[in-house]
Amino acid sequence: MNTRRILAGALVAVVAAGGGVAANHWFTRDAEVAQAAQPDSHQDAVQQLWTAPVTGVDGKPQSLDHLKGHPLVVNFWASWCGPCVEEMPELSQIQREYASKGIQFVGLGVDSEKNIQTFLQKVKVAYPIYVTGFGGADLARAFGNNAGGLPFTVVIDAKGNIRSTKLGQIDAKSLRQTLDTL
């Protein structure tokens, strides 16, 4: 009886290990395929950015299409996100420093229009803010933010190539280094 249980347990362990090996192979292969496809998917993300439905803080529909051909820093944020709010003064300062080099910062609020309007009455930001609503999370995912977390920052060069992405608060030194290469 004990021998049967041991053999049954061993058989279950072998089957589970085999399943783990097979699953690892499939997931690794899928990750390699996804990684190989990443440049195209990032190009798609940039195209989605230009056509994304956004509104100004005044509630009027806007387009980001006018930003094509310019180096761009896109910051996904929300008024309820502590780290987002904390990094905004630093992003504003860096925007002022790099504006003369033609680098434009844009804030995409993954939040309600009302929350963003209330926030901007209290906090002055040196770059344009647009409202994406919660659809902005889908746009951030297109740029590789699979966690859906905020803040999320993307640097795009004048040719539309993604130079960097950062989930979480920016590192000002690192961001400046990236901007200096544009």
C-alpha positions as CSV (number, residue, x, y, z in Angstrom):
1,M,0.0,0.0,0.0
2,N,2.8,2.5,0.9
3,T,4.6,1.4,-2.3
4,R,1.6,2.3,-4.4
5,R,1.3,5.7,-2.8
6,I,4.9,6.4,-3.3
7,L,4.8,5.3,-7.0
8,A,1.6,7.4,-7.5
9,G,3.2,10.4,-5.9
10,A,6.4,9.9,-8.0
11,L,4.2,9.7,-11.1
12,V,2.4,12.9,-10.2
13,A,5.7,14.6,-9.6
14,V,7.1,13.5,-13.0
15,V,4.0,14.6,-14.8
16,A,4.1,18.0,-13.0
17,A,7.8,18.5,-13.8
18,G,7.2,17.6,-17.4
19,G,4.3,20.1,-17.6
20,G,6.6,22.7,-16.0
21,V,9.3,22.1,-18.6
22,A,6.8,22.3,-21.4
23,A,5.2,25.5,-20.0
24,N,8.6,27.1,-19.6
25,H,9.4,26.2,-23.2
26,W,6.1,27.8,-24.4
27,F,6.4,30.9,-22.3
28,T,10.1,31.4,-23.2
29,R,9.3,31.0,-26.8
30,D,6.4,33.4,-26.6
31,A,8.5,35.9,-24.7
32,E,11.2,35.7,-27.5
33,V,8.6,36.2,-30.1
34,A,7.1,39.1,-28.2
35,Q,10.6,40.6,-27.8
36,A,11.4,40.2,-31.5
37,A,8.1,42.0,-32.3
38,Q,8.7,44.8,-29.8
39,P,10.1,47.4,-32.2
40,D,7.0,47.2,-34.4
41,S,4.7,47.2,-31.4
42,H,6.4,50.3,-30.1
43,Q,6.0,52.0,-33.5
44,D,2.3,51.1,-33.3
45,A,2.2,52.6,-29.8
46,V,3.7,55.9,-31.2
47,Q,1.0,55.9,-34.0
48,Q,-1.7,55.3,-31.4
49,L,-0.4,58.3,-29.4
50,W,-0.9,60.6,-32.4
51,T,-4.5,59.4,-32.8
52,A,-5.4,58.9,-29.2
53,P,-8.7,60.6,-28.1
54,V,-7.6,63.2,-25.7
55,T,-9.2,66.4,-24.4
56,G,-7.7,69.6,-23.1
57,V,-8.3,70.5,-19.5
58,D,-11.0,72.8,-20.9
59,G,-12.9,69.7,-22.0
60,K,-12.4,70.3,-25.7
61,P,-11.3,67.4,-27.9
62,Q,-7.6,67.7,-28.9
63,S,-5.1,65.8,-31.0
64,L,-1.4,65.1,-30.3
65,D,-0.7,64.8,-34.0
66,H,0.8,68.3,-33.9
67,L,3.7,66.9,-31.8
68,K,5.0,64.6,-34.6
69,G,8.5,65.3,-35.6
70,H,9.5,66.7,-32.2
71,P,11.4,65.1,-29.4
72,L,8.8,64.3,-26.8
73,V,8.5,63.2,-23.2
74,V,5.1,61.7,-22.4
75,N,4.2,61.3,-18.8
76,F,1.2,59.2,-17.8
77,W,-0.1,60.3,-14.4
78,A,-3.1,60.7,-12.2
79,S,-4.1,63.2,-9.5
80,W,-4.6,60.4,-7.0
81,C,-1.1,58.9,-7.7
82,G,1.3,60.2,-5.0
83,P,4.5,59.5,-6.9
84,C,3.0,61.2,-10.0
85,V,2.3,64.3,-8.1
86,E,5.7,64.2,-6.4
87,E,7.6,64.1,-9.7
88,M,5.7,66.9,-11.5
89,P,7.7,69.8,-10.2
90,E,10.9,68.1,-11.3
91,L,9.4,67.3,-14.7
92,S,8.4,70.9,-15.0
93,Q,11.9,72.0,-14.2
94,I,13.4,69.7,-16.8
95,Q,10.9,70.9,-19.4
96,R,12.0,74.5,-18.8
97,E,15.7,73.4,-19.1
98,Y,15.1,71.5,-22.4
99,A,12.5,73.7,-24.1
100,S,15.2,75.7,-25.9
101,K,16.4,72.4,-27.5
102,G,12.9,71.8,-28.9
103,I,12.0,69.0,-26.5
104,Q,8.3,69.0,-25.5
105,F,6.9,67.4,-22.4
106,V,3.2,66.3,-22.3
107,G,1.2,65.0,-19.3
108,L,-1.5,62.5,-20.1
109,G,-3.9,62.3,-17.2
110,V,-5.3,58.9,-16.6
111,D,-8.0,60.4,-14.5
112,S,-11.2,62.3,-14.8
113,E,-11.4,65.8,-16.3
114,K,-12.8,67.2,-13.0
115,N,-9.9,65.7,-10.9
116,I,-7.3,67.1,-13.3
117,Q,-8.9,70.5,-13.4
118,T,-9.0,70.6,-9.6
119,F,-5.4,69.4,-9.3
120,L,-4.1,72.0,-11.9
121,Q,-5.7,74.8,-9.9
122,K,-3.4,73.9,-7.0
123,V,-0.3,72.8,-8.8
124,K,1.2,74.7,-11.8
125,V,2.8,72.6,-14.4
126,A,5.2,73.9,-17.1
127,Y,4.0,71.6,-19.9
128,P,0.6,70.9,-21.5
129,I,-1.7,68.4,-19.8
130,Y,-4.3,66.4,-21.6
131,V,-7.0,64.2,-20.3
132,T,-7.1,60.6,-21.5
133,G,-9.4,59.2,-18.9
134,F,-8.8,55.6,-18.0
135,G,-8.3,54.8,-21.7
136,G,-4.8,56.2,-21.1
137,A,-3.9,53.0,-19.3
138,D,-4.4,51.1,-22.6
139,L,-2.2,53.6,-24.4
140,A,0.5,53.2,-21.7
141,R,0.2,49.4,-22.1
142,A,0.9,49.8,-25.8
143,F,4.2,51.4,-24.8
144,G,5.1,48.3,-22.7
145,N,3.5,49.3,-19.3
146,N,2.0,45.8,-18.8
147,A,1.7,46.4,-15.1
148,G,-0.6,49.4,-15.7
149,G,1.2,51.3,-13.0
150,L,1.7,55.1,-12.7
151,P,3.6,57.2,-13.2
152,F,4.9,56.0,-16.6
153,T,7.2,58.1,-18.7
154,V,8.1,57.6,-22.4
155,V,10.8,59.5,-24.3
156,I,10.3,59.6,-28.1
157,D,12.8,61.1,-30.5
158,A,12.0,63.4,-33.4
159,K,11.8,60.4,-35.8
160,G,9.2,58.7,-33.6
161,N,11.5,56.1,-32.1
162,I,11.1,55.3,-28.4
163,R,14.3,56.1,-26.6
164,S,13.3,55.1,-23.1
165,T,10.4,54.1,-20.9
166,K,10.2,54.3,-17.1
167,L,7.6,52.8,-14.8
168,G,7.7,54.7,-11.5
169,Q,9.1,58.0,-10.6
170,I,11.7,59.4,-12.9
171,D,15.3,59.6,-12.1
172,A,16.1,63.1,-13.2
173,K,19.8,62.4,-13.9
174,S,18.9,59.4,-16.1
175,L,16.2,61.4,-17.9
176,R,18.6,64.3,-18.6
177,Q,21.2,61.8,-20.0
178,T,18.5,60.4,-22.4
179,L,17.4,63.9,-23.4
180,D,21.0,65.0,-24.1
181,T,21.2,62.2,-26.7
182,L,18.2,63.5,-28.7
